[in-house]
Amino acid sequence: MKEIWLCFLFAVAAICAQQGGVAALTQVPCDLRETPHGSVCVCNSTYCDYLEQPELNDASKVVVISSSKDGLRFKVTTGDLSIKTPLVVEDKQSTDENFHAEAIVVDQHRAWLNLASIPQRLFINASVKTVKVSIQRELRYQNVSIFGGAFTGTVSYLIQQLPPDLQDHVYKSYFHRDGIAYNSIRMSIGGSDFDMEPWAYNELPRNDASLSNFTQLDPRDLQKIEQLKRLKRVAQLEKLKIMAAAWSAPPWMKTNDRWTGFGQLKTEYYQTWALYHLKFLELMQSKNMPIWAISTGNEPLNGVIGFFFVHFMSMGWTPWQQAIWLSDHLGPTIRNSTQRPVLIFGNDDQRYTFPSWFRKMRSSRSSALSYLDGLAVHWYWDELVGPQLIDQAHQEMPNKLLLNTESCLGDKPWQTHGPELGSWQRGENYMRAYIQDFQHSFNGWLDWNLVLDEQGGPNYVNNFVDAPIIVNATSRSAMYKQPIYYAIGHFSKFLPAQSVRIETRIEGENNSFTQLSVVGFQRTDGSVALIVYNGQNLPVDVALNDSQSGAFTLRLPPRSWHTVLYK
């Protein structure tokens, strides 16, 4: 009976999409399920929610795609730019007088008062504040082209346990245009903290500087390659960008002869470690799965200062050491090989290391930074360190790509370790972070694990965190799309490669309304995509004034985010 009802909703969505003057949209609606932390969209082998890409064929029309705490997931609302009354995005439960909403009065992202069981109709009848936002298309900034997640050993292991149809829903949900249109993945060279065990190439023989045993790919990587081939077929993806990074060399190359702890690469193996990277690139190329970019190594400070609390694979570098290895070994080895088109990203660590890490590299080897095509940042301490450090790095190295290359929640001592299934608040954390990064010159974002199990693993160190999609590893019959997934999708799905950020400004940003954020982009077809986040527990009117299209107003529900598309 449930499947029949969902099919009916599917048909209604397809019919309704023909209204509003835009090309007909086919939408398979979310099968929403409440959880103790919020709600998720449930997918199984025969059903999963998808949305076709909106096409703007009429310059007078606007399309708003919305998700909300109360249960909207990629809801489509269409309107006319010439109508002066607000285009209202109806929330999922806004017409239910018996629905009771949680009200949290927020001050700078800190909840200081919690009033439960306040009827939703009080919010509906309350006066709606108007926030004015200007959009200046003539002021253009960075292009945005990279969106993706990590295809770790854990991800590969979990996907392999699922029935083929459910595997395909994972791939389609992330990488197809009807999903959220990822175009990139990140993978480890050897093992990472999300594997079943620590591992590297050429663990034996020891002290083998010529890497005589590194002649073919490990079965774990061969399995990933077969999975990625299927991913590309299912997603109808012609090209997949793969970024690779090493967590650790085999222990015999390191000063501590261990996978983790305080240990660096022995200087006598600097060229061997460069050759290690080249061999991996060549072997991946031989399997028709070329690598687009590598980094100089995952989180180099883990093996220098992070060993007190990091118990997974890691290898330490100081910036001075890394500059020598990059300038004298890795850079020349890659650039003088058939793999010279592969991009090299530096740092691959936390925001607080910017820009000092690169200044110290330059002081050690003045030519080192010339081998870097981009800068890689992890987000884990961004709430404690402002984006000004990123601005400084970008000002000093304006021609280098800037990517966030790892992000997840549940990693901090004060957070729930593992998933908070359906948590809207965790989705909001992502939404705020994406908006902030794109306001500060980032060209893309690679999230951490594509999928995890209900516990947030598995892996060999019980390092449990959250992910945008959680699979039911017990029944192997369902997966759950979390608010995090939709937060990311409001960017990745609607920003094709080479979209360019444009100027958006909230007028009077110093006023009392602090919970609205906006970032805007011009897409390759000339249309505009605005991502708007209403973080307060009240609806808000957003009065938009575009330098070319003029003024129009949206009424947005509480605790919601939206992608606004127009010509």
N, C-alpha and C positions, 0 to 999 in steps of 0.2 A: 504493500500500500504506500509505503514511504517513497519508493522509487517512482510510482505513478505520480505522486504529488510533486516530486522534484521535477519530473518531466513536464508537468503542467506549468510550473514556475518558469522553466526553461522556455516554453512556447510563449508565455506571456511576455517574458523579457525580450524575446526576439521581435514580437509584434510592437511592443512599446518603443523599442529602439528606432522604429521607422518614423516616429513622430519627432518634431522639433527641427526639421530642415537639415539634418545631417544624414550621412549615409547610414543605412540600416546596420545596427550593431547586433551581433549574436552574443548573448551573454548566458553562460551556464551559472546560475546563482550559487552562492555559498550555502553549504549545508551547515548552518550555525549550531554549535553545541556549547552550552554554558559549562564553565569549569569553576573550581573554587577561586581562581585568580581572574576570571573574565570569560572569554569565549574564543573558540577556534573554529575554523572551517575544516570539516572532516572530508577526506577523500578515501575512496577504496578503489578496487580494481576496475569497477564499472562506472564510477562517478567522481568527478572533480570539477571545481569551479574554474571558469575561464572567462576572459573578456576579449573580444576582438579589438584591434586598434581602431579608435575613432578616426574617421576621415572628415576633414572640414572642407566641404564643397561650396559653402556659402559664407562669404566674408562678413555677413551680418549676424552669424550665429556664434554662440559660445557653448562649449561642452564642459561640464564640471563632473569630475570623477571623485567620489567621496568615500571615506571610511571613518567610522566613529566608534567611540567607546560603547555606545548603546547597540551596536551590531551592524552598522553599514559596512559593507566590504565592496569596494569598487562600484558603488551605486552611480549610475549615469543620470545626470540632470542636464537638460538642454534648454536654451533660451535665446532671446533676441537681444543683440547689443543696443538696439534703438529704443527698447522699452525702458522707461525711467524708473519704474517701480522695481524693488529688489527682486532678483531671481532667488527664490527660496529653495534651499536644500532641505528636504523633509527628513528628519531623523527616523530611525526604524521604529521607535516607540513614542514619538512625540504626540501622537493622537490618542494614546491610551491614558485616560485619566486615572486609572488604577495603578499605573506604573509609578514606582517610587525611586527617585534618583538619589545617589549619594552626592552630597555637596561638599566640596573641599575648597575653602578659601585659601588661595595660594599667594604667597609672597616670595618672589625670587626663587621659585621652584621648591620652596619649603612649605609643607602643609602645617599650618599652625592652629587650624580649627576644623573639626570634623563633625558635621551635623547629618545624622542619618535620617532616612525615611521622610524626606521632604518631597511632597507631590510634584511631579513633573509639570503640572499645569501652572504652578507658581512661577516656574521659569518661563513658560510660554507667555504668561500675562505680564511678566516684568518688562520694564522699558529696556529696549535694545540699544546698546551703545554702538556708535558708528566710528570706525577707524578708517582714515584716509590713507591710501597707498598710491604713490606715483610710480609709473613705469616709463623709463626713458630708453627706448630701443637704440638710440644713437650712441649711448655709452656702453661699450662692449668690453668684455674681459676675457677670461680663459675659455677654451673649448673643453667640453666634457664628453668623454668617449668610452670610458672603461667602467663596467659594472660586472661584478661576479662574486664568487665565493670559493672556499677552499675544498678541493677534492682530496681529503686526507685519507690515510689508511683506514681510519674509522669509518669514514663515509663510504669508501669502497667496500669494506666488510659488511656494513649494514645493508647497502643497496643489493649486494649479492644474495642476501637472505630473503629478499622480498620476491613475490611472484612477478613475472615479467610485466604484466599490465600495470602494477603499482610502481615498479621501477620507471616505467615510461611516464607515469604521472609526475614523478619527481623531476625527470628531465624536462618534460613539457612545461611544468609549472614554473621552472626557473628560466629556461632558455628559449622557449618558443615565444613568438610575438603575442600569442594569446595568453601566455603566462606573464612573467615580468621581464622577459627579453634580456637576460644576462648575455654577455658576449665573451666572458673571460673566466678562467679559473686560476687558482693558485695551488701548486702542489710542492711537496718536499722532494729534495734530492736525497734519497735514503729515507730514514724515518723522521718522525716528528713526535711531539707529545701526544698526538692523537693517532696512535698506532697500537697494535696488539703487543708489540715489544720494540725495544730500541734496535735499530739496525742501520748499517751503512754498506756501501759497496766496498769490495776488497778488504773485508775484515781480516781475511787470511789470504796469502801469507803475511805475517807481520814484517814491518820494516822493508816493505816492498815499494821502493820509490818509483819504479816503473809501472806500477799498477797492473801487473801481469795477469791478475785474475778478474780485471774489469773489462770483460770482452763481450758481455751480453747483459740485457736488462734482467733484473730480478723478477721472479714470477709475480710478485705483488704489483710491480709496475706494468707488467704485461697484462694483468687483469684490469688495471686502470685504463690501459689503452683500449682494450676491447669495450669497456664500459663507455669510454669517451666516444668511440666510434658510434655506438648505439645512441648515445646522447645527441650527437650531431644529426643522425638520421631522424630521430624522433622530433627534434626541435627544428628540423629543416634549416640547419645552421651550416652555411658554407664554410665559414672560417671561425675557429675558436682560438682566442688568444690565451696562451698558457704562460703563466709566470712561475718560475721555479726558484726555490731557495733551500739551502742546506742548513740543518739544525746543528749537525756535528760531523766532524771527520771521524773515521774509525779510531778507536782509542789509542792505537799505537802511534798515531801521528801527533798526539797531544801530550802536553807537559805532565798531566796527572794520570795518563793512561786509563781514563774512565769516561763513561758516557756523559756524566754531569759533574757538577762541582767546580771549584776554582781551577780552571785549566785553559790554556791557549794552544794554538798551533805551534809546534816546534819549527824554528826558523829553517832547519834543513829540509823541511817538507813544504816550504812555500810554493815552489814550482810544481811539486807533486799535487798539491791541492788545486792549483790552477788547471792542471791536466785532468784531474778528477772531474771538474766542471765541464771541460771540453768533451771528455768521453761521454758524459751523460747527454749532452746536447747532440752529439753525433749519433748516438744510439737511438734517441728519440726521433731524430730526423729520418733514420733508416726505417722506422716503423710508420712513416708518414704522419707523425704527430709532432711537428716542429715546435720548439720553444720560442715564444715571442720575447721573453725577458727573463733575466735572473737578477737576484740581489746579491750583495756581498756577504750575506749570511743573516739568518734569523736572530734578532735580539742579541747582539754581541755583548751587551752588558750583563747578560745572565751568567756568563762564565767569569765575570770580573767582580761584580758587586751583588748580583742577584742570586748567588749560589746558596745564600742563607735560607731562601724560601722556594727556589726553583729546583725541583728534583727530577726533571725530565731532561732529555737530550739537549745539550747546549755546548757552545764553544765560545770562549771569551776572546774579545779583541779590544784593545784600546784604539782610539782613532789614529794614533801615530803608527801603530803596527799595521792597521788595516790599510793605511795610505801606502806603505811600502809594498805590501802584498798586491794591492790593486795596481799601483804604478809600474812596478817592476816585474809582475808575474801575470796576474789575471788579465789585466787590460791588454797587454801585448799578445798574450796567448790567444785570446778570443779574437782580437782585431786582425791578427795575422793568420786566421784560419778560415775555413769555409763557413763558419758560424758567425762571421763578422756582423751580419745584420741584427743579431740578438742584442737587445738593449740591456744595459747594466744600471741597476738602481742601487743607491747607497743608503746606509744606515739600517733600515728595516727594524726600527726600534721606536721608543716612545717620543712623544712630542717634546718632553722636557730636555732632550738631548740636542734640540735644534736651537740656533744654528751653530752652537759651539763645536759640535762634532766635526763639522766640515771645515771650520776655521783651523782646528787642530790638525786635521788631515792635510790641509794646505801648508801648514807650517812644517810638516814632516816631509812631504813631497809636493813641490809646487805644481807638478803636472798631474797629480792624482785625480783631481776633480774633472779634468778634461776627458777622462774615461767614463764618467757618469753621464747617463742620459736622463736620469730621473732620481727623485728623492722619495723614499718609502717611509711611511709613518704608521705606527700602531696607536690605537686610540685609548688605551686602557687607563691613562691618568689624565685624560683631557679635562675632566671636571675640576681638576686641581690646578691645571696649567692653562693659561689663556692662549688664544690663537696668535697673539702678537709675536711669539717666537717663530711661528710659521711665516708670518709676514716678513720678518727680518731675513729668514732664509731665502724666501722668494725674491726679495729685493736684491740680495747679494748674488743669486743664481736664477735670474728671471727666465732663462731659456730652457730650464730643466723641467721635465714633467713632475707632477706632484700627485702621489697616490696614497690613499689610506689602504694599507695592505693586510690589516687584520683587526677584527673587532668581534667582541661577544660580551655577554653579561653573565653574571654568576661566578666571576673569577675572584671577587674581592672577599675578604674575611667578613665584611658586614652585609654581604648579599647572600641570598639563597643559592647554595651551590647546586647547579643543575637547572632544569627548566622550572619556570613559574608558568605553567601551561595556560595560555590565553591572556597573559598579563598585558593590559593596555599601557600601563606605566612603562614597562620595558620597551614597548613600541614607541612611546613618546621619547624615551631616551635616545633611540635611534633617530627619530625625526629631528629632534633638536640638534643632534650631532651632525647629521647630513647637511642640514641647512647651514650650520655654522661653517663646516669645512668648505662647502661650495661658495660661501661668501668670502672665503679666504684662499682662493686661487687653486683649489684642488681640481684635478682633471678626471678623477674617478675614485671608486671605492671598491675594494675587495673584502668581503666579509669573511668570517672564519667558517666553520664547518657548515656545509650545505644541509646536512641532516644529522641528528643525534637520536639516541633512544630516550625512553622515558626518564632515565636517571641522569642523562646528560653525558653519556659515554657511548661505548666502552673505550677504555685505554689502559695502558700498563701502569699508570701512576694514579689511577682513580681521580683524575683531574676533571671533575664534572662541571660543565657550563651549559649555557642555553644556546639554542639555534633557531632560525626562522621557521624551520619545519622539523617536527618531531615525529618519528615513526614508532608505531606500536611494534616493538621487537618481540613481544610475547606472542601475540596472535599473528603477526606478520600480515595483517589484513587491512590496516588503515594507516593513514598519516594525517597529521594535524598542522594546518597552516596557522601560524600565530600572528598576532598584530605586528610583530617585527617584520614578517614577510611582506605585509601590505605597506608598512612604512617605507621599506626599501623600494617596493614596486611603484610607489607614487613618483619616484625618480626614474628608476631604471627602465620601466615600461614605456615611459612617455618622452624620454630624452634619447633620441637616436644619436649615434656617433657623430661628432662634430657639431653638436648643439653648442651654442655660445651663451655664456651668462651675460645678462644685461642688467642695467641699473634698476633696482627697486628700492623704494624708500618709504618707510612709514612716517607720515608727517607728525611732527610733535612727539618723537620717540621718547622724550623724557616725561611724558604724561603718566598718569596712574595706570594705564593699560599696558601691562608688561608681558602678557601671555599670547600675543600674536606675533608670528614670524612669517616672513615671505622671502622667497628667492625666485628669480625669474630667468628664463632662457629663451633665446630665439632658435627655433629648430631649423633643420636644413631646408624645409619647404617654405620657410618664411613665417610660419605661424609661431605664436608665443605659447610657452608653457610656464605657468606660475604654480609653485607649490606653496600652499597657504596652510598654516597650522594654528588652530584656535585651541590654546591650552587651558582656558578657563571653563568653569562649569556653568556658563551662561552662553546663549547664542550671541552672535555679534554680526553687525552689518559691516561689510568691507566695501568701501567706496573706492573703486579702482579708476585711475585716470591714466590712460595709455597715451603716449605722445603722438601716436598715429591713429589709433582706433577710437579715441575719445573716452568718455566716462560711462561706467556702468557699476551696479551695486549687487553684491551677493549677500544673502543672509545665511550664515553658517551655523550649524548646531553646536552645542557644547562638546568639548573634548573630542575634536575631530580634525582630520587633515584632508586636503583636497588638492587635486591637480586641475588647473583651469586652463583650457585650450581655446584659442581664438586666433583669427587671422590678423 
